[in-house]
Amino acid sequence: MSSDFETLRSWAEARGLILHSALERKVEGGVGGMFALGAIQKGEVLAALPKSALIPVDESIYHAQVSLSAKQIHSACKAYIEGSDGPFAAVFKMLDDVDTLKAFSTYYIENAELQRIAELSSGLAMYIQQQNQRHHTLVTALHEFDSSIPLAVFEMMMLAYDSRAMG
């Protein structure tokens, strides 16, 4: 188990996390996730985290029309830029950095790659374009709302939010 995961686990357990002892975070075949190390019985709790341990969202700074996901992403970015001394630093150590995301995320896809995908599946290419436009719109709006946070941080957090269902 990675030391970052152990740090996160200790951090979370101190805040009320329940994580089954037979679970481990690892990367297998290029896919990161939670894996069972042993038998897990029917009905056992795998994981639980109290709402009080989540990154807080200050509702008072947002207009009523702002989506929950935009509020959560912005709040996570604010917590992220607090750095290694911030209360959620252990959580952010587990996220992929922008360079890693650029290696596999369709958000950073080149036009030539998208054209190749379109030749094989126009529907998939259209879906990628729609997702990328949605991501771009959200990231741009968040950066315009709070330009004190670097654009790359918004991109990283938005992709982490989507890929890990952070919300």
C-alpha positions in Angstrom: 0.0 0.0 0.0 1.4 3.5 -0.8 2.4 5.8 1.9 0.1 8.5 0.5 -2.8 6.1 0.8 -1.8 5.2 4.4 -1.6 8.9 5.2 -5.1 9.5 3.6 -6.5 6.5 5.5 -5.1 7.8 8.9 -6.4 11.3 8.1 -9.9 10.0 7.2 -10.1 7.5 10.1 -9.4 10.4 12.5 -12.5 12.1 11.0 -14.8 9.2 11.3 -14.1 7.2 8.2 -15.0 3.5 8.2 -12.9 1.6 5.6 -13.1 -2.2 5.6 -9.7 -3.7 6.5 -9.8 -6.0 3.4 -9.7 -3.0 1.1 -6.6 -1.5 -0.5 -6.0 1.3 -3.0 -3.7 0.3 -5.8 -3.1 0.5 -9.6 -3.6 -2.6 -11.5 -3.3 -2.8 -15.3 -3.1 1.0 -15.4 -6.4 1.4 -13.5 -6.4 2.8 -10.0 -9.0 1.9 -7.6 -10.0 0.0 -4.4 -9.3 -3.7 -4.4 -10.3 -6.5 -2.0 -7.4 -8.2 -0.3 -9.6 -10.9 1.2 -13.1 -12.1 1.7 -15.8 -9.5 2.3 -19.1 -10.9 3.7 -22.5 -9.9 2.5 -23.8 -6.9 4.4 -20.5 -5.7 5.6 -19.8 -1.9 5.4 -17.1 -1.2 2.9 -16.7 2.5 3.4 -18.4 5.4 5.1 -17.4 9.0 5.7 -19.4 11.4 7.7 -20.6 14.6 5.9 -18.7 16.6 8.5 -15.4 15.4 7.1 -16.1 16.7 3.6 -14.6 19.8 2.1 -17.0 22.6 3.2 -18.9 24.6 0.7 -19.6 28.3 1.6 -23.0 28.7 0.0 -23.0 32.4 0.8 -20.5 33.3 -2.0 -22.4 31.7 -4.8 -25.5 32.8 -6.8 -28.5 30.5 -6.4 -28.1 29.2 -10.0 -24.6 27.8 -9.5 -24.6 24.0 -9.7 -23.6 21.9 -6.7 -20.7 20.4 -8.7 -19.3 23.9 -9.6 -19.5 24.8 -5.9 -17.8 21.6 -4.8 -15.0 21.9 -7.5 -14.4 25.6 -6.5 -14.3 24.7 -2.8 -11.9 21.8 -3.4 -9.6 24.2 -5.4 -9.6 26.7 -2.6 -8.7 23.9 -0.2 -6.0 22.6 -2.6 -4.2 25.8 -2.9 -3.7 25.9 0.9 -0.9 23.4 0.2 0.6 20.7 2.4 -0.4 22.6 5.6 -4.1 22.6 4.6 -6.6 20.4 6.4 -7.3 18.3 3.2 -3.7 17.9 2.0 -3.9 14.1 2.5 -6.8 13.9 0.1 -5.1 15.9 -2.6 -1.9 13.8 -2.5 -4.0 11.0 -4.0 -5.1 13.0 -7.0 -3.4 12.8 -10.4 -1.4 15.9 -11.3 -2.1 17.8 -14.6 0.8 16.1 -16.4 -0.6 12.7 -15.6 -4.1 13.8 -16.6 -2.8 15.1 -19.9 -1.5 11.6 -20.7 -4.9 9.9 -20.6 -7.7 12.4 -20.4 -9.7 13.2 -23.5 -9.9 16.8 -22.2 -6.4 17.3 -23.6 -6.9 15.3 -26.8 -5.2 16.5 -30.0 -7.3 17.2 -33.1 -5.6 14.4 -35.1 -6.5 11.9 -32.4 -10.1 13.1 -32.3 -10.3 12.8 -36.1 -9.0 9.2 -35.8 -11.7 8.4 -33.2 -14.4 10.0 -35.4 -13.4 7.7 -38.3 -14.0 4.7 -36.0 -17.0 6.1 -34.1 -18.6 9.4 -34.8 -20.8 9.1 -31.8 -17.8 8.6 -29.5 -16.1 11.6 -31.0 -19.2 13.7 -30.6 -19.5 12.7 -27.0 -15.8 13.6 -26.3 -16.3 17.0 -27.9 -19.5 17.7 -25.9 -17.7 16.6 -22.6 -14.7 18.7 -23.4 -16.9 21.8 -24.2 -18.8 21.2 -20.9 -15.5 21.0 -19.0 -14.1 24.0 -20.8 -17.2 26.1 -20.0 -17.1 25.1 -16.3 -13.4 25.6 -15.9 -13.5 29.0 -17.6 -16.5 30.2 -15.6 -14.9 29.1 -12.3 -11.6 30.9 -13.2 -13.6 34.0 -14.1 -15.4 33.8 -10.7 -12.1 33.3 -8.8 -9.0 34.2 -10.8 -6.8 33.8 -7.6 -6.8 30.0 -8.4 -4.7 29.0 -11.4 -6.6 27.6 -14.4 -4.6 24.4 -14.2 -5.9 23.7 -10.7 -9.5 24.1 -11.9 -8.8 21.7 -14.8 -7.2 19.1 -12.5 -10.0 19.3 -9.9 -12.7 19.2 -12.5 -11.3 16.1 -14.0 -10.7 14.5 -10.6 -14.3 15.3 -9.7 -15.6 13.7 -12.9 -13.4 10.7 -12.8 -13.7 9.9 -9.1 -17.2 11.2 -8.4 -15.8 13.4 -5.7 -19.2 15.0 -5.2 
